[in-house]
Amino acid sequence: MSHHGTMDAYSEDLRQKIVEAVQQRRMSKSEAARAFGVSRSSVKRYVKAVCEGRSLRPGKAPGKKPKLDQKAR
């Protein structure tokens, strides 16, 4: 696993492990960030995505699709 300076190009597999560490092993977000070598904001974003039922798949940049469905009603 190499980091070529690409922001947030962590695999879906790694993201899943991070979320599991926080949700199932009761690891704090700071601990998880340190343990997996990612930023705390990444940990928060992955956990939030899972809580909202979104995919952890890397790719689409955040904030491109306006999420008006639930909130606009």
MIKEMI-932471 format. One line per 8 residues: number of its first residue (from 1); for each residue z, x, y of N, C-alpha, C. Coordinates in Angstrom, 2 decimals. Example, Ala and Ser with C-alpha at 12.3 -4.5 7.8 and 13.67 -1.06 7.14 Angstrom:
<sites>
1 = 7.80,13.19,-5.69,7.80,12.30,-4.50,7.80,13.20,-3.30; 7.08,12.85,-2.25,7.14,13.67,-1.06,7.87,12.90,0.03
</sites>
This chain:
<sites>
1 = 0.00,0.85,-1.19,0.00,0.00,0.00,0.00,0.88,1.24; -1.06,0.81,2.02,-1.14,1.66,3.20,-1.19,0.83,4.46; -0.59,1.35,5.49,-0.61,0.65,6.79,-1.57,1.39,7.71; -2.69,0.77,8.01,-3.68,1.40,8.87,-3.59,0.86,10.29; -2.40,0.59,10.72,-2.21,0.11,12.09,-2.73,-1.30,12.32; -3.06,-2.01,11.25,-3.51,-3.39,11.42,-2.29,-4.28,11.52; -2.21,-5.03,12.61,-1.07,-5.92,12.79,-1.12,-7.04,11.77; -0.01,-7.24,11.08,0.16,-8.43,10.26,-0.78,-8.59,9.08
9 = -1.43,-7.53,8.62,-2.33,-7.69,7.48,-1.56,-7.48,6.18; -0.38,-8.08,6.10,0.39,-7.99,4.87,-0.16,-8.99,3.88; -0.11,-8.64,2.60,-0.66,-9.53,1.58,0.15,-10.81,1.47; -0.50,-11.84,0.97,0.17,-13.12,0.74,1.35,-12.93,-0.22; 1.15,-12.04,-1.19,2.17,-11.75,-2.18,3.44,-11.20,-1.52; 3.25,-10.24,-0.61,4.39,-9.66,0.08,5.08,-10.70,0.96; 4.29,-11.49,1.65,4.86,-12.54,2.51,5.73,-13.49,1.69; 5.23,-13.84,0.49,5.95,-14.74,-0.39,7.30,-14.12,-0.79
17 = 7.29,-12.83,-1.11,8.51,-12.14,-1.50,9.53,-12.12,-0.36; 9.03,-11.93,0.85,9.91,-11.91,2.02,10.59,-13.26,2.20; 9.79,-14.33,2.11,10.33,-15.68,2.27,11.35,-15.98,1.17; 11.04,-15.58,-0.06,11.97,-15.81,-1.17,13.28,-15.07,-0.94; 13.19,-13.85,-0.43,14.40,-13.07,-0.18,15.30,-13.80,0.82; 14.70,-14.36,1.85,15.48,-15.06,2.88,16.00,-16.40,2.36; 15.13,-17.18,1.71,15.51,-18.53,1.32,16.36,-18.57,0.05; 16.00,-17.75,-0.95,16.70,-17.86,-2.23,17.83,-16.85,-2.39
25 = 17.63,-15.64,-1.85,18.68,-14.64,-2.01,19.60,-14.57,-0.80; 19.38,-15.52,0.13,20.24,-15.62,1.32,20.30,-14.31,2.11; 19.20,-13.58,2.10,19.12,-12.34,2.88,18.89,-12.73,4.34; 19.49,-12.03,5.26,19.24,-12.36,6.67,17.83,-11.91,7.03; 17.28,-12.48,8.09,15.93,-12.10,8.49,15.87,-10.62,8.87; 16.94,-10.12,9.49,16.97,-8.70,9.85,16.98,-7.82,8.61; 17.79,-8.20,7.61,17.85,-7.44,6.36,16.50,-7.45,5.67; 15.88,-8.62,5.61,14.59,-8.74,4.95,13.54,-7.88,5.66
33 = 13.58,-7.89,6.99,12.62,-7.10,7.76,12.77,-5.62,7.41; 14.03,-5.16,7.36,14.28,-3.76,7.00,13.86,-3.48,5.57; 14.25,-4.35,4.65,13.98,-4.12,3.23,12.48,-4.05,2.94; 11.69,-4.88,3.63,10.26,-4.92,3.34,9.42,-4.12,4.33; 10.07,-3.54,5.33,9.35,-2.71,6.28,8.41,-3.50,7.18; 8.81,-4.72,7.52,8.02,-5.52,8.46,8.88,-5.85,9.67; 8.28,-6.37,10.72,9.07,-6.70,11.90,9.83,-7.99,11.67; 10.93,-8.15,12.40,11.75,-9.35,12.27,10.96,-10.59,12.68
41 = 10.07,-10.43,13.67,9.27,-11.57,14.10,8.30,-12.02,13.00; 7.82,-11.06,12.20,6.97,-11.43,11.07,7.76,-12.25,10.06; 8.97,-11.80,9.75,9.83,-12.53,8.80,10.05,-13.95,9.30; 10.39,-14.08,10.59,10.63,-15.41,11.15,9.38,-16.29,11.04; 8.22,-15.69,11.31,6.97,-16.45,11.28,6.65,-16.93,9.86; 6.85,-16.05,8.87,6.55,-16.45,7.48,7.48,-17.55,7.01; 8.76,-17.43,7.34,9.73,-18.45,6.92,9.39,-19.78,7.58; 9.04,-19.73,8.86,8.69,-20.94,9.60,7.45,-21.58,8.99
49 = 6.45,-20.77,8.65,5.21,-21.30,8.06,5.51,-22.04,6.78; 6.35,-21.46,5.93,6.69,-22.09,4.66,7.46,-23.39,4.90; 8.38,-23.36,5.84,9.15,-24.57,6.16,8.25,-25.70,6.65; 7.15,-25.33,7.31,6.22,-26.32,7.84,5.11,-26.64,6.83; 5.22,-26.06,5.64,4.25,-26.35,4.59,2.90,-25.71,4.79; 2.85,-24.64,5.60,1.58,-23.96,5.83,1.42,-22.80,4.85; 0.19,-22.35,4.71,-0.13,-21.25,3.80,0.33,-19.92,4.38; 0.68,-19.00,3.50,1.06,-17.66,3.94,-0.14,-16.72,3.90
57 = -1.29,-17.26,3.56,-2.46,-16.40,3.44,-2.79,-15.73,4.76; -3.02,-14.42,4.73,-3.40,-13.71,5.96,-4.81,-14.12,6.38; -5.13,-13.94,7.65,-6.49,-14.24,8.07,-6.55,-14.88,9.44; -6.33,-16.18,9.48,-6.49,-16.88,10.75,-5.43,-16.46,11.76; -5.90,-16.11,12.94,-4.98,-15.71,14.00,-4.15,-16.91,14.43; -2.85,-16.72,14.66,-2.02,-17.85,15.08,-2.44,-18.38,16.44; -2.26,-19.68,16.62,-2.53,-20.27,17.93,-3.98,-20.62,18.20; -4.84,-20.58,17.18,-6.24,-20.92,17.41,-6.48,-22.43,17.28
65 = -5.80,-23.07,16.36,-5.96,-24.50,16.14,-4.85,-25.28,16.83; -5.17,-26.16,17.78,-4.11,-26.94,18.40,-3.51,-27.91,17.39; -2.19,-27.84,17.21,-1.53,-28.72,16.26,-1.07,-29.98,16.99; -1.98,-30.92,17.19,-1.63,-32.11,17.95,-1.27,-33.28,17.05; -1.58,-33.17,15.76,-1.41,-34.33,14.88,-0.05,-34.99,14.94; 1.01,-34.28,14.54,2.32,-34.94,14.53,2.92,-35.07,15.93; 2.77,-34.02,16.74,3.48,-34.01,18.01,2.88,-34.92,19.07; 1.60,-35.20,18.96,0.94,-35.98,20.01,1.24,-37.47,19.92
73 = 1.66,-37.90,18.73,1.91,-39.33,18.56,3.13,-39.83,19.27
</sites>
